[in-house]
Amino acid sequence: MAQRKPLKTLRIGMIGAGFIARFHLESFTGVRNCAITGVYSPTKESRAALAKRADELGLGPCTAHSSLDKLIAAKDVDALWILSPNDTRVATMQAIHKAVKGGKRLRGIACEKPLARNLAEALAMVRLADDARLATGYLENQVFSTAVERGKEIIWRRAVPLTGRPYLARAAEEHSGPHMPWFWQGEKQGGGVLSDMMCHSVEVARHLLTAPGEARDTLTVKSVNATIANLKWTRPAYVRRLKREMGREVDYGRRPAEDFARGTLVLEDPDGNEAMIETTTSWAYVGAGLRIQLELLGPEYSMEFSSLGTGLKVFISRAVKGAAGEDLVEKQNAEQGLMPALEDEAGVYGYTSENRHMVECFRTGTTPSETFRDGLAVTEILMALYRSAELGRTVNFGEEDMEDYIPPVARASSR
């Protein structure tokens, strides 16, 4: 890929809307040398709302495009952020590939996690990007969390050189369930909570176990073991609640996706030592809000982080009445009492640093630290975890060709 002259301002087109796009937009207020110049979403209302918000935040002027092709072709778009539902990713990438092969010049493509619903689709994403000679960025925000960035820097600078590499990473993420209907539908999303959230846990754990500047594939995955379950959302009262809130297409009485998943990965580090990753994810957690818990353990050190262990807390008595919302922390489950509050949610979760990194890489022509190939590697691990859960045993990594594998919950319905 030919080196290009750095751009003064990277002009970004966003594909998608709703919750994910909102987080990204909010985070871009902390990113320099870029502008959000165009957006596309299938509905007129959502793309208009996203463009309006970009302008309000001072990120525009932003155009709401009436089609994906018009956004891709826009002269004031240098790079694209794919933030649309998982089942649209390959078709979106095919449209981008076609435009680039037809002469459209783009600096890069960034795609929200997970890269695709399964390994075949992830491979398609990589092949299309490679054929179009496009720089790629994999938007795994937890890798760029301010706590992760600082904690990893300290451990690898101070502790590892004297006592050795870390050998255990634990990553957990739990909340009370996704915001949008498609997340709950196995065929559209690619699975349940394992697909939706364990992609975070697997990659942030691999990141913590990998030395700064070291390629992620220097950690060799040897085996995986997973358990999945339906703990909450298949109970009759919650089946009815999902139908009310998400629509009748989300029917967990007949077509549930797992709301709990636990995974264990055995790896080998570059020195030949065994390392492990333990992950837990669920849509069945009811607490103050979204809970991310991370740990890194080594011979003479440890690191830990909890997204709900905030320095800022507020107390609101029962005399203060108000509508339900998420103004203190994502997935907030109460409006009263002693509650944690995140003063910079986008920064704590990693969205600001993630987008700052991708912008600078695409603007200057350098390779991001997270690319589509990292998303591909994560997808392969997720498919092996699903296969382990399906078989009820440990799966040695690489013992099966997972390219054609579809998790049971994501297989086409017979109804």
Residue pairs with C-beta under 8 A, 6 or more apart in sequence:
1 133
1 135
3 365
4 107
4 365
5 365
6 363
6 364
6 365
7 33
7 78
7 107
7 363
8 33
9 33
9 34
9 35
9 363
10 33
10 34
10 35
10 78
10 79
10 107
10 359
10 362
10 363
11 34
11 35
11 37
11 76
11 77
11 78
11 79
12 34
12 35
12 36
12 37
12 38
12 77
12 78
12 79
12 80
12 81
12 359
13 36
13 37
13 38
13 39
13 40
13 65
13 71
13 72
13 74
13 77
13 79
13 80
13 81
14 21
14 24
14 25
14 36
14 38
14 39
14 40
14 50
14 54
14 80
14 81
14 83
15 39
15 40
15 41
15 68
15 71
15 80
15 81
15 82
15 83
15 84
15 92
16 41
16 81
16 82
16 83
16 84
16 85
16 112
17 39
17 41
17 43
17 46
17 47
17 49
17 50
17 83
18 41
18 46
18 179
18 180
19 179
19 180
20 83
20 112
21 39
21 41
21 50
21 83
22 53
23 345
23 346
23 349
23 351
24 81
24 83
24 351
24 355
25 36
25 50
25 53
25 54
25 57
25 59
26 57
26 345
26 346
26 351
27 346
27 347
27 351
27 352
27 354
27 355
28 34
28 36
28 57
28 59
28 355
29 57
29 58
29 59
30 346
30 347
30 352
30 356
31 352
31 355
31 356
31 359
32 356
32 359
33 359
33 360
33 363
34 59
34 359
34 363
35 59
35 60
36 54
36 59
36 60
36 62
37 60
37 61
37 62
37 63
37 74
37 76
37 77
38 62
38 63
38 64
38 65
38 71
38 74
38 76
38 77
39 47
39 50
39 51
39 54
39 62
39 63
39 64
39 65
39 71
40 47
40 64
40 65
40 67
40 68
40 70
40 71
41 47
41 50
41 84
44 64
44 66
47 64
47 65
47 66
48 64
50 62
50 64
51 60
51 62
51 63
51 64
54 60
54 62
55 61
55 62
63 74
63 76
65 71
65 74
68 92
68 95
69 95
69 99
71 77
71 80
72 80
72 95
72 96
72 99
72 104
73 99
73 104
77 106
78 105
78 106
78 107
78 362
79 106
79 107
79 108
79 109
79 110
79 359
79 362
80 96
80 106
80 108
80 109
80 110
81 110
81 111
81 112
81 139
82 89
82 92
82 93
82 109
82 110
82 111
82 112
83 112
83 139
84 92
85 180
85 182
85 188
85 189
86 114
86 116
86 117
86 182
86 188
86 189
86 190
86 195
87 117
87 182
87 187
87 188
87 189
87 190
89 111
89 115
89 116
89 117
89 121
89 125
90 116
90 121
90 124
90 125
90 128
93 109
93 124
93 125
93 128
93 129
94 128
96 106
96 109
96 128
96 132
96 134
97 128
97 129
97 131
97 132
100 106
100 132
100 133
100 134
101 131
101 132
106 134
107 135
107 362
107 363
107 365
108 134
108 135
108 136
108 137
108 358
108 361
108 362
108 368
109 129
109 134
109 135
109 136
109 137
109 372
110 136
110 137
110 138
110 139
110 358
110 362
110 368
111 125
111 136
111 137
111 138
111 139
111 372
111 375
112 139
113 138
113 139
113 140
113 141
113 199
113 200
113 203
113 375
113 378
114 122
114 190
114 195
114 196
114 199
114 375
114 378
114 379
114 382
115 121
115 122
115 125
115 138
115 372
115 375
115 376
115 378
115 379
116 122
116 124
116 125
116 190
116 375
116 379
117 189
117 190
117 191
117 195
117 410
118 190
118 379
118 383
118 405
118 406
118 407
118 410
119 376
119 379
119 380
119 383
119 402
119 403
119 405
120 403
120 404
121 379
122 372
122 375
122 376
122 379
122 380
123 376
123 403
125 372
125 375
125 376
126 136
126 372
126 373
126 376
129 136
129 372
135 361
135 362
135 365
135 367
135 368
135 371
136 368
136 371
136 372
136 373
137 357
137 358
137 361
137 362
137 368
137 370
137 371
137 372
138 368
138 370
138 371
138 372
138 373
138 374
138 375
138 378
139 354
139 358
139 370
140 199
140 200
140 203
140 204
140 354
140 370
140 374
140 375
140 378
141 200
141 349
141 350
141 351
141 354
142 148
142 171
142 200
142 201
142 203
142 204
142 292
142 294
142 349
142 350
143 203
143 204
143 207
143 350
143 354
143 369
143 370
144 350
144 351
144 352
144 353
144 354
144 357
145 204
145 292
145 305
145 348
145 349
145 350
145 353
146 347
146 348
146 350
146 353
147 294
147 305
147 348
148 204
148 207
148 208
148 294
148 305
148 350
149 353
151 208
151 294
151 296
151 303
151 305
152 207
152 208
152 212
152 296
152 303
153 212
154 303
155 166
155 296
155 298
155 301
155 303
156 211
156 212
159 298
159 300
159 301
160 166
160 211
160 298
162 300
163 298
163 299
163 300
163 301
164 273
164 298
164 299
165 209
165 211
165 269
165 271
165 273
165 275
165 298
166 208
166 209
166 275
166 296
166 297
166 298
166 301
167 269
167 273
167 274
167 275
167 276
167 297
167 298
167 299
168 275
168 276
168 277
168 278
168 295
168 296
168 297
168 298
169 204
169 205
169 206
169 208
169 209
169 275
169 276
169 277
169 278
169 294
169 295
169 296
169 297
170 205
170 277
170 278
170 279
170 293
170 294
170 295
170 296
170 297
171 200
171 201
171 202
171 204
171 205
171 277
171 278
171 279
171 280
171 292
171 293
171 294
171 295
172 201
172 279
172 280
172 281
172 291
172 292
172 293
172 294
173 197
173 200
173 201
173 280
173 281
173 290
173 291
173 292
173 293
174 280
174 281
174 282
174 283
174 284
174 285
174 287
174 290
174 291
175 282
175 283
175 285
175 289
175 290
175 291
175 330
175 331
176 283
176 284
176 285
176 286
176 331
176 333
177 184
177 233
177 259
177 283
178 184
178 196
178 283
180 246
181 246
181 247
181 249
181 250
182 188
182 189
183 189
183 196
184 242
184 246
184 250
184 252
184 257
185 249
185 250
185 255
185 257
186 192
186 255
186 257
186 407
186 409
186 410
186 411
187 410
187 411
187 412
187 413
189 195
189 196
189 257
189 410
190 407
190 410
191 257
191 258
191 382
191 386
191 407
191 409
191 410
192 228
192 256
192 257
192 258
192 259
192 261
192 283
192 409
193 228
193 257
193 258
193 259
193 260
193 261
193 281
193 282
193 283
194 226
194 228
194 258
194 261
194 263
194 281
194 382
194 385
194 386
194 389
194 407
195 382
195 386
195 407
195 410
196 281
196 283
197 261
197 281
197 283
198 261
198 263
198 279
198 281
198 382
198 385
199 378
199 379
199 382
200 281
200 292
201 263
201 277
201 279
201 280
201 281
202 263
202 265
202 277
202 279
202 378
202 381
202 382
203 370
203 374
203 378
204 294
205 265
205 277
205 279
205 294
206 216
206 219
206 277
207 216
208 294
208 296
208 303
209 219
209 267
209 269
209 275
209 277
209 296
210 216
210 218
210 219
211 218
214 270
216 374
216 377
217 377
218 269
218 270
219 267
219 268
219 269
219 270
219 275
220 267
220 268
221 265
221 266
221 267
221 381
221 384
221 397
222 266
222 267
222 268
222 396
222 397
223 265
223 266
223 394
223 395
223 396
223 397
224 263
224 264
224 265
224 266
224 381
224 384
224 385
224 388
224 394
224 395
224 397
225 263
225 264
225 388
225 393
225 394
225 395
226 261
226 262
226 263
226 264
226 385
226 386
226 388
226 389
227 261
227 262
227 263
227 389
228 258
228 260
228 261
228 262
228 386
228 389
229 258
229 259
229 260
229 261
230 252
230 256
230 258
230 259
230 260
231 259
231 260
231 282
231 284
232 238
232 259
232 283
232 284
233 239
233 242
233 252
233 256
233 259
233 283
233 284
234 252
234 253
234 256
234 259
236 253
238 252
239 251
239 252
239 253
242 250
242 251
242 252
243 250
243 251
254 415
255 413
255 415
256 409
257 409
258 409
259 282
259 283
259 284
260 281
260 282
260 283
260 284
261 279
261 280
261 281
261 282
261 385
261 389
262 278
262 279
262 280
262 281
263 277
263 278
263 279
263 280
263 385
263 388
264 276
264 277
264 278
264 279
265 276
265 277
265 279
265 381
266 274
266 275
266 276
267 274
267 275
267 276
267 277
268 274
268 275
269 275
285 291
286 333
287 308
287 333
288 308
288 329
288 332
288 333
288 334
288 339
288 340
289 308
289 326
289 328
289 329
289 330
289 331
289 332
289 333
289 340
290 307
290 308
290 329
290 330
290 331
291 306
291 307
291 308
292 305
292 306
292 307
292 349
293 304
293 305
293 306
293 307
294 303
294 304
294 305
294 306
295 302
295 303
295 304
295 305
296 302
296 303
296 304
297 303
307 329
307 342
307 348
307 349
308 329
308 340
309 340
310 329
310 340
310 341
310 342
312 340
312 341
312 342
312 343
313 338
313 339
313 340
313 341
314 328
314 338
314 339
314 341
315 337
315 338
315 339
316 335
316 336
316 337
316 339
317 336
318 336
320 335
320 336
322 335
323 335
324 335
325 332
325 335
326 332
328 339
328 340
328 341
328 342
329 339
329 340
329 341
329 342
329 345
330 345
330 349
332 339
342 348
344 352
346 352
347 353
357 368
357 369
358 368
360 366
361 367
361 368
362 368
380 402
381 397
383 402
383 405
383 407
384 395
384 397
384 402
386 405
386 407
386 408
387 395
387 400
387 402
387 405
388 394
388 395
390 407
390 408
